[in-house]
Amino acid sequence: MVEALKKHKQGPLTQGPVVLVVMDGVAIGPQDEGNAVMLARTPHLDQLARGKWTRLCAHGLAVGMPSDEDMGNSEVGHNALGAGRVFAQGARLVQEAITSGRLFEGVVWKEAMERARSGGTLHLLGLLSDGNVHSHEQHLYEMLRRAALAGVSRLRVHILLDGRDVPADSALVYVERLEGVLREMVLQGRDYRIASGGGRMVITMDRYEADWAMVERGWKTHILGEGPHYPTARAAIEASRSRGINNDQYLDPFVIAEDGQAVGPVRDGDVFLIFNFRGDRAMELCRVFEEQDFTKFARGPRPQVFFAGMMQYDGDLGIPMRYLVEPPAIRETVSEYLVRSGVRQFAISETQKFGHVTYFWNGNRTGKFSEEHETYVEIPSDRVPFEQRPWMKAAEITDRLIEEIMAGRHRFLRANLPNGDMVGHTGSLDAAVIAVEAVDLCVGRILEAVKAAGGVAFVTADHGNADEMFAHDKKGKIAYTADGKPERKTSHTLNPVPFYIFDPVGSAHYEIAQIEAAGLANVAATILTFLGFVPPDGYAPSLVKRRED
């Protein structure tokens, strides 16, 4: 257990509340016609840019990813924001475990291979892409080759198509690469093939219990082998394309079949492994497999299988029970320190990002540190395509946040406005512009409340998305498709994010610190500095420097 924080000899930098607003997916992008942040009318962000602010790195090594070629994401971004330090994240941990061979020397992998050799089928399920946000195709390929080396004769891959962390219509590229690796095993006399699939926003990969129907569709597709039959994954994808579905995340579910029979339903005695390393969109399927008294939908007879995840996605709840790679051990987060120091906190977002300001912020911890000192509020998200309602629940989040600011019950409050990210993922530039304008309007309202309460607000982002709605070529110019239209980009970006300080009262007492390569991890110490505490040893330094120091 952490100890209470040491108070700074000169006290806090503000007597009012400290409010952190995370504009999810709103970064500083190229100044061109694909930048929804630039195209949007944002008078409040423009005003903030005329005050104290700096840029933060929100991708790559700065958030624990394997390299600076890897984009950040909301999970690792909120881990860094809440932890105050950079921890090696799932992508890096899994890559290191595979490269060193440690994954394949582990007890869980060895038992999985032994059971698969004993007559069962080995099933591998996950997101098929190289986005490196939830998974990486190379991890899957190495697992396929290692399974073959281990003597597994029958294997089925259940693929979730991306179109979100990679180009919107790139599914066939990834399927062709996977088929090429599977052919290696087939030429060795093994029965390895794709068994089922579908778009990640249609089946299986729900999160925060927003839509259990997605998971039910995935259960029927992958496990029961129920759904539209196709001879190949390519045929299934092309059929969806013919129905006008050009964004892979929305591709229809499909089952690969021969002679009218699914080739890969899950049976008693099989082995089922999830190769996603990120937890939020993997935990619900784990629960369907592992919970004895599952009630979210009619599961039916549950196949008795050896089940494991790539990582343990929730250490507090023990989900899943078996896993291949140890997750990052994130302890001593800023919220835990504040609780031990008697500081009351408030966290709010809508369903789509609620877990980010709670679970991920707290170092992948499900529960609160203190019922007395922490209040969490989840605003239920709409169940409609985000481009159809780009304002999402920003107003409702803002209403409740302002209520709490004015009530004075909490010293530190944090909120996530998801619009820039969730709408950015749709690839709709027009909708993304509206999303950013909705965020700006809400930021303006929050700043008014902060001013009235005599407090300070920090406005930042966890990564980029809406700032780059069109893809760019190697020269940095907008890329165009064969028909002359800008190529849509639905993934996150490598762009820096802003860190604005709104302080109508005490800004003369400090200045922006000169920190080389400042990143999201520096925000935690900044929060503590304004609250009047000395940041603990090991935390990345504060983004501000007191003028008295």
Buried (B, 14 or more C-beta within 10 A) or exposed (E): EBEEBEEBEEEBBBEBBBBBBBBBBBBBBBEBEBBBBBBBEBEBBEBBEEEBBBBBBBBBBBBBBBEEEBBBBBBBBBBBBBBBBBBBBBBBBBBBBBEEEBBBEBEBBEBBBBBBBEEBBBBBBBBBBBBBBBBBBBBBBBBBEBBBEBEBBBBBBBBBBBBBBBBBBBBBBBBEBBBEBBEBBEEEEBEBBBBBBBBBBBBBBBBBBBBBBBBBBBBBBBBBBBBBBBEBBBEBBEBBBEEEBBBBBBBBBBBBBEEEEBBBBBBEBBBBBBBBBBBBBBBBBBBBBBEEEEEBBEBEEBBEBBBBBBBBBBBEBEBBEBBBBEBBEBEBBBBBBBBBBEBBBBBBBBBBBBBBBBBBBBBBBBEBBBEEBBBBBBBEBBEEBBBEBBBBBBBBBBEBBBEBBEEEEBBBBBBBBBBBBBBBBBBBBEBBBBBBBBBBBBBBBBBEBBBEBBBBBBBBBBBBBBBBBBBBEEEEEBBEEEEEEBBBBBBBBBBBBBBBBBBBBBBEBBEBBEBEEBBBBBBBBBBBBBBBBBBBEEBBBBBBBBEEE
